[in-house]
Amino acid sequence: MTLTFSATVAERGFEVDLQVDAGETIAVLGPNGAGKSTLLNILAGLVHPDTGAAELDGRMLFDLTDGAKVWTPPYTRGVSTLTQDADLFPHLSVLENVAFSARSKGIRKAEAHEIARHWLGEVDAVDFATRRPAQLSGGQAQRIAIARALASDPKLLLLDEPLAALDIAVAPAIRRTLLRVLRDRTAIIVTHDILDALTLADRVVVLGFGHIIEQGPTRQTLERPRTAFTAGLAALNLLTGVRTRGGMTTDAGLEIVSTVASDAPVGSRVAATVRPTDVSVSFAALVGSRSNSVTAGILDLEPRGDIIRVRSEVISADLTPTAVADAQISTGTNATFSFAPDAVTIYPAGDARPSPGAAPTAAPA
């Protein structure tokens, strides 16, 4: 085990236990205020928890249990942090910026420059070695920041929204760079982008109110979410309830039929997902229809590229602008949302529950 972490920060309601295997990349997801930055800052040595302990590759980062007061300074932890802002030294060349990480560990200048050239090669930035940061584009600067973070050969790499500030046309190339350089490297990446998680992470950890509320292998967790937040990231409608022979009874009392095979036993707690693209909207009751149907008030219409997301308090649908116009769909009115039995995937959900007072959870914006 490369990293074992346990910490509490009472003032922030933070209490997290986490383990990360050697060479594993974990994506940490969660809404604002969930504790993502607190986790990274404790590991980096920038926030002092009330209690807890963390060990990285056999070395104690901190131990505040049972009266112990072990606290390793940030610069000796073997932890590097990469943020959305490159934060390069403006007065140094690209080569010197990257070499700075190695030199801060006591490595001599010539060797540090060799290390810097190696990592500039890894991020396809050798041609920028003599430039100053002011001469770089945002994507180029982030490549240099990646090289600098890795030049110190960290035991753990922390990435805090590394692609958030990049232009949408630049992000894919940086994502491919990260995929290459993170291979077999222990890393924790905080992101709001599901593509980052699917592309870079072996496992996802979802934080909520300072606690882990969901975790598991990336694809499995995102395809079978157990919380509304994770379902929203995955662009899925989430329903929770009890398994029946034909499908499920939701916590709001709706009978849902599913023809998709499920390993959840009858009577057990289950969750179900429905893609918004599989949901239709009309203003007529579906008498005799073979579809599942839910009547709900329309909350808003949200343009999303070439589709419109029609959101209700129960479920969401993705329609074309033409379909929205033809049906004269507008906010504040009741409509019938329907979806076929073969569009409903049901799976075991353990103790998953909807939010207090909530009906089945629609995929949020």
Secondary structure, DSSP 4 states (H G I P E B T S, - for coil): --EEEEEEEGGGTEEEEEEE-TT-EEEEE--TTSSHHHHHHHHHTSS--SEEEEEETTEEEEE-STT--EE--GGGS-EEEEESS----TTS-HHHHHHHHHHTTT--HHHHHHHHHHHHHHTT-GGGTT--GGGS-HHHHHHHHHHHHHHT--SEEEEESTTTTS-TTTHHHHHHHHHHHTTT--EEEE-S-HHHHHHH-SEEEEEETTEEEEEEEHHHHHHS--SHHHHHHTT-EEEEEEE-SSEEEETTS-EEE--S---PPTTSEEEEEE-GGG-EEESS--TT-SSEEEEEEEEEEEEETTEEEEEESS-EEEE-HHHHHHTT--TTSEEEEEE-GGG-EEEE-TT--PPTT--SBPP--
